[in-house]
Amino acid sequence: MATTLQRNPNRSRPSKSAGAKAKRRKVQSRRLVALGVDQAVVDLMNSTEIRTMLKHPKKVAAANA
């Protein structure tokens, strides 16, 4: 069994930590605020909406200018 785990890298892959996830969300939220989105609006968004907006930063900046 131990050799199988070593051969298959998908089974021995480390899991994402909650702290790293919170840090990513915080950084992404700050990027949106820097693009001109209101902080109150960003606070109400979920992580999927934030990532979707960050895919097109020029459009977000133009819409909030």
C-alpha positions in Angstrom: 0.0 0.0 0.0 2.8 2.4 0.8 4.4 1.9 -2.6 1.1 2.7 -4.3 0.9 6.0 -2.5 4.4 7.0 -3.5 3.7 6.1 -7.2 0.5 8.0 -7.5 1.2 11.7 -6.8 -2.5 12.6 -6.7 -2.9 10.6 -3.5 0.0 12.1 -1.6 -0.8 15.7 -2.6 -1.0 18.2 0.3 -4.4 19.7 1.0 -5.0 23.4 0.9 -5.0 25.1 4.2 -7.8 27.4 5.4 -5.2 30.1 6.2 -3.9 30.1 2.7 -7.4 30.3 1.3 -8.2 33.3 3.5 -5.0 35.0 2.5 -5.8 34.5 -1.2 -9.3 35.9 -0.8 -7.9 38.9 1.1 -5.4 39.7 -1.6 -8.0 39.3 -4.4 -10.4 41.6 -2.5 -7.7 44.3 -2.2 -7.0 44.0 -5.9 -10.6 44.7 -6.7 -10.7 47.7 -4.4 -7.6 49.0 -6.1 -9.4 48.7 -9.5 -12.1 51.0 -8.2 -14.8 48.7 -6.8 -16.4 49.9 -3.6 -15.2 48.1 -0.4 -18.8 47.5 0.7 -19.6 45.8 -2.6 -16.6 43.6 -2.4 -17.4 42.5 1.1 -20.8 41.2 -0.1 -19.3 39.1 -2.9 -18.3 35.5 -2.6 -15.0 34.2 -3.8 -16.3 33.0 -7.2 -17.6 36.4 -8.0 -14.4 38.1 -7.0 -12.3 35.7 -9.2 -14.6 36.2 -12.1 -14.2 40.0 -11.9 -10.4 39.7 -11.7 -10.3 37.8 -15.0 -10.9 41.1 -16.8 -9.3 43.9 -14.8 -9.4 46.4 -17.6 -13.2 46.1 -17.9 -13.6 46.4 -14.2 -11.5 49.5 -14.0 -13.3 51.1 -16.9 -16.7 50.3 -15.4 -15.8 51.8 -12.1 -13.9 54.9 -13.3 
